Amino acid sequence: MLDKSIEYKNIIMKIEHNEIKNITRPSLPDGFSFRLFEAGDEAHWARIEASVLEFDSIDDAKSYFEMSYLPFKEDLKTRCVFVLNNDGLPIATANSWFADSELGYQACLHWVAVCPEYQGLGIGKAITQQALLNFQQLEPGKPVWLHTQTWSHVAIRLYHRLGFNLMKNEKLANNNTESGIAEIYPNDFDEAVSVLRKVVDGDQLDELHNTAK
């Protein structure tokens, strides 16, 4: 769940390809399973992303997905992963995606989300691990970027434990915009660290800051 009680600042993180090699096979709770994108999953993606407040409504999320991702149906079948609960309902998602812009080609992790009622079970860690393992096949030898924000400070700590580091100056492109025009995310490193200081334990923040590149 996004913490919108604090100021929004952009954060860019990156994991090097040698760190991805150290990612272990994810473990899910009993009865849960992984599945790649299938026809109709745009509705599940929208429900999941709206549940964590990434969008104001399910309809808004579905509209965004249909415009920005659905044209890439074949890519979705190998890059968009879900976790299913024991009833077969998708309750978490992540995209092992890519961007190609003036910054060059970048492998990038997109839209990691777990429905609130399933948070705290290790599913966020597991689906991030699975998405990173997918990159080993899809983008061998490449580092992986992600764009996140101060509102996702809990997830930032998870990403860091898995091998991502804050980037001080690097930027990340997003080709999957509603306009179809690539967007370059700004990097608000200094301002973001100041905001995080309000909600992240001092030792944890020091580790995030000291390992930034």
N, C-alpha and C positions, 0 to 999 in steps of 0.2 A: 504494500500500500504506500502510495506517495505521501510524504509528510509536507503538506503545503502550508504548514505553520511557519516555515522559515523562508528566507529569500531564495529565489530561483537563480542559480548560476550554472553555466555550462561546464562540464568536466569531460575531458578526453582521457581515456585509459588505453593501454596497449599491453599485450602479452607477446613475447618473442616466441618464435617457432620451436626453439629448444625447450622452452617451458611447457609448451603444448604437449610435447612428447612425454612429459612427466605426469600428465593428467591420467588418473586411474579410471577404470570402468565404473560408471555410476551405479549406486545402489538405491533402489526405490522401496517404499514400504510394501509389505505383502499385498498382492492383489492389484498393484499399480503397474503400468507398462508404458513403453514408448511406442509412438506411431508417427510416421511421416504424413505430410499433408495429403488429403484426399478431396475429391470434388465435394463441395458443400461445407468444407471446414472454415470458410470465411466467416460463417455465422458463429462458430465456436471461438475463433480468434477474436472476433469483435466482443463477444460476451466476456471473455477472459480479460481483455485489455480494458474494457469499460469498468470491470469490477475492481480494478486497482487504480481507477481514477485517471488513466491516461487519456480518456475521452469523456465528454460530458454525457454521452449516451451510447447505447449499443448501436443505434442507427448511424451515429457519427463515425464510430469505429469501423463499421461495416462499409460505409461509403468510402472511407480512406483506404481500406484494404483493397476494395474492388478497383479503385482508380490507380493505386500505387503498386500493388503486388500481383493482383490477379492476371494482368497481362503476361506475367512470367510464370505461367502454369507449370511448365516443365522444370524450371528451377525450384519452384515450391515443392515439388515432389521429392526433391533430394535435400533441400535446405531448410524447410520449415518443419520443426518437430513439435510434437505434443506429448504430454503425459496424460494418460487415461486413468480414471479411478476404477474401482472394482466393478462398477456398473458400465464401464466402457465410455464414460463421458469425459471429453477433454477438459482438464482443469489447470493446465499450465502449458506454456508455449515459449519458443525461442526460434530465431532465424539465424542460420549460418550464412550470412549474406555477403554482398560485395558492393563496391562503388568504383566508378571510373570517371575521373574528373581532371581538372587542372592540377590536382595534387598527385595524379597518377592512379594506378590501380591499388585498391585497398580491400582486403578481406575484413569484414566487420560484423560483429555480433549485434543483432537487432532485437528489440522488443521481447526481452525476457520478462515473463510475468507468471505469477501463480495466484489463483483465486484466493481471496483472503481466508476463507474457511479451511484451506489446506496449507496455509503458511505455518512454519514451525515444525514441519515434518521432514525437512531435508530435501524437499522437492525442488526448491530453487537451486540448490547446489547441484543436484543430480541433472537437471535439465541443462544447466550451464555446462557441466562436464560433457554431456552428450553432444551439445552443439559444438564444443571445442573439438571433440573427437571426430565429428563430421568434417571439421576443417582439415584434419589430417588427410582425409581422402579428397576433399574438394579443392583445397588450396595448399598442397604439400610444400613445406619449406617457407611459408609466408607467415609473418607476424599477423596478429589479429587486433584490430582497433575496436573500441566501442565508445559511443557517446552516451553519457548519462548526465545526471544533474544532482545538485545538492538535495533536492527532495527525495532522492533515492539513497540516502546515506547508509541505510542498513545494507542494501545491495552492494554499495561500493566496498564495504568491508568484506563481503563475500567474494567479490571479484578479486580483491587484493590477496585474499588467502589462497585463491586458485592460481595466482601468478601474474595478474594484471598490475601495472603500476600507473600512477597518475603521470600525465605528460604535462610538462611546464609550458611548452610552446607549440607542439604539434597540433595540427588540425585534422578534421575528418570530414569527408564529403558524404552527402546523402543524395542518391539519385532517385529515391522512391518518394518523391514529393507529389502532391496533388496536381501541381502545375506541370510536372514532367521536367522541370528545370532543376539541375543539380544545385543543392544548397550546401554551403560550407559552414559547418558549425564553428562558432567562435570558441576559443579556449580561455575561460575565465579563471585560470589557475589561482592566482593570488587572492582574488575576491572569494572564490569558492572555498579556499582553505579558511579564510576568516569566518565564513558562514558556518562551515562544518565545526569550527571550534565551539559553537554553541550547543552542539548535539552529540559530538563524538568524544569519547573518553580521551583524556590528554595523552596517555601513552599510545593509544591507537592512532590518534591524529599525528603524533610525532613520527610513528612508523610510516604512515601514509606519506607524510611530507618528506621524510628523510630518504625514502626509496623512490621519490619522484625523479623523472628523467627529463 
